[in-house]
Amino acid sequence: MPYPELKNAIQRAGFTITEFSDQRAFFGCWSLTVEGDGHSYLIVNEGREGWMMFYLKETGGAFIELDKKESTGMDDADRATQCLIWLSGSRTLQECKVRNT
């Protein structure tokens, strides 16, 4: 995943990347941790399995899955856009997850 595309999407959503791991040699897998709005999130692209997953990091360090999308039909621009969508709507996703647990 081209880092500049991801960085631009994350910044547009008002977040900062705190960690990025790119394992393209392993089926296009990558992950990133972002912070903003008082929260930390983890976004993982599991290329081998064909999923992008969005997690909220809890105070104790555990992660809660907020959403996931099938990513096999996505290109790099689509993946960056999905990150922007998730982060732009992160408050709504958190509220829905809290109500449903």
N, C-alpha and C positions, 0 to 999 in steps of 0.2 A: 504494500500500500504506500503510495507516495506521501511522505510526511507533510509536504507543503499543503496538499489538499486537505488533509485532516486538520492541520493547524489552523488553516483559514476557517474551516467550518466551526471548529471549537471556539475560536476567538469571536466569530460572528454571533455565537450563542451567548457570549459573555463569560466564558470559562477559560481556564488555564490548564494546559497539559502539564502534569507533574511527573508522569512516567510513560514511556513509550517503548514497546518491545515488538520488533518486527522479525518474524521467522518465516520469511518468504520461501525459504528452501523446504519448509515443512508445510506443504499444501497451502501456502498463502496465509498462514495464521499470523495474527498480530493482536496486540491488546494495548489499551491506553487507559491511564487513570487521569481524571480531570477533577479540578476543584472550582467551585464558584457557588455563589448564593448560599454560602455556609455549609455546603455539602460536598462529598467526594463521590464520584461515580467511576465505575469500571465498565469499559466497553471492550468486548472480545469478539473478534472475527475468527471463528473456528472453520477454516477453509476446508478441511478434510470432511467435516460433518455437514458443511453448508449452512451454518447458522451464524448470525450476529446476535449477541446478547448484551443486554443493558442492565447493570446492577447498581444499587445504592449501597454505599459503605456505611454501616451502622457505627455508632459511637464505640462499641466494643471491638470493632474490626471485622465483624462478620459481614457478608454481602447478601443482599436480598435481590432476587431477580425481579426486575420491573417489567421487562418485555423481551421478546426475541423475534427475529424475522429470518425467514429463509433467505440466504444470500447467494445461492448458486446462480441466479440470473442477474445479479448485480455486477456492475463494473466499479472501478475505483471512485468515480464521480458519484454513483448511486450510494456507495457505502459512506462517503463523506456527507452526503445529503441526509442519509438516515441518522448519522450522529447529530447533525444540526437539528433535525426534527425531534429526536429524543431529548436533547438538552434544552431546546426551546420550550418543550412541554413537560419538563421534568417535575415541576410542582404538581401538575395534574396527575401524572403517573404515580407519584408518591401518595397523593390523597386517595386515588382509587385503590392502590395496594393496601393502604392502612384500613380502609373501609371493608375490604374483602378478606382480611385476615382475622 
